[in-house]
Amino acid sequence: MSGAANCIAEHTPAFISRDLYERVQSVLRSHNKPKYGKQEIAFRGLLTCARDKCTITAERKKGKYVYYRCTGHRGKCDTPRFREQEMSQKLGEILQNIHIPDAVLTALQESLDSHQKGMRNESAAHRVGLEQRLASVRRRMDQGYQDKQDGKIPEDFWERKMSEWRVEEQRIQSAIHGLQQSSADSVLSAKRILELANKAYSLYLTQNPTEQAKLLRMVLLNCSIDAASAYPTYRKPFDTIFQRAKNEEWSGRADLNCRPLAPQASALPG
């Protein structure tokens, strides 16, 4: 179980932007159904035609009925026209395909908690090493200043070395600050993404088309459709979740144990 959780945790920080994270939070906190703007056409701009790669456009009839169709810019297209309700149902299947069962969600979150504990221990040990290095740099700065005051080294040599030491001091401080944020943010983001995958379809069913489209845009890079099916391209890490849900690969394997690495001291100047 830990392999799947760690792999999702690894994918999360690199691909989940702060904006997406905040939108995920908003969706998970929301229990109200927002009003549907009269002039909005929910799924416009989200879809392409699987047959000819043209855009799926939409139009409103009689002021209230919305229909989606291929633009046909490459010639006559056989993809049928869809009512908005039909399109909503077709796209909802995409969210069913990333569903994580409750028992699996619980196990993955427990695995992430255990993973976070290990990351904290690694981070603490690495922080000690960085702080020792920072103290050493500052001792050299203090000693260099004293040597300059005592006339043991010339002014230009002291200024050059002091500039080098200050750069190193700032980079070590940045590494320490990064350690404070990376572990917690990685696991928290992963847990929220897993929770969204678990709830996405049930949330989708309670929402109007405008909110459904917003939820789909969090999960998808793009989607093409034809008369029978929708063909989604998932955002990361939903693509990983989709593959595991499809193959029911929720148990851990050695090759899936892709644990994120802590920053290394060797990355800093010597």
Secondary structure, DSSP 8 states (H G I E B T S, - for coil): -HHHHHHHHHHHHHH--HHHHHHHHHHHH--S-----TT--TTTTSEEETTT--BEEEEEETTTEEEEEE--TTS------EEHHHHHHHHHHHHHTT---HHHHHHHHHHHHHHHHHHHHHHHHHHHHHHHHHHHHHHHHHHHHHHHHTTSS-HHHHHHHHHHHHHHHHHHHHHHHHHHHHHHHHHHHHHHHHHHHHHHHHHHHHS-HHHHHHHHHHHEEEEEE-SS-EEEEE-TTHHHHHHHHHHT--S--GGG--------GGGS--
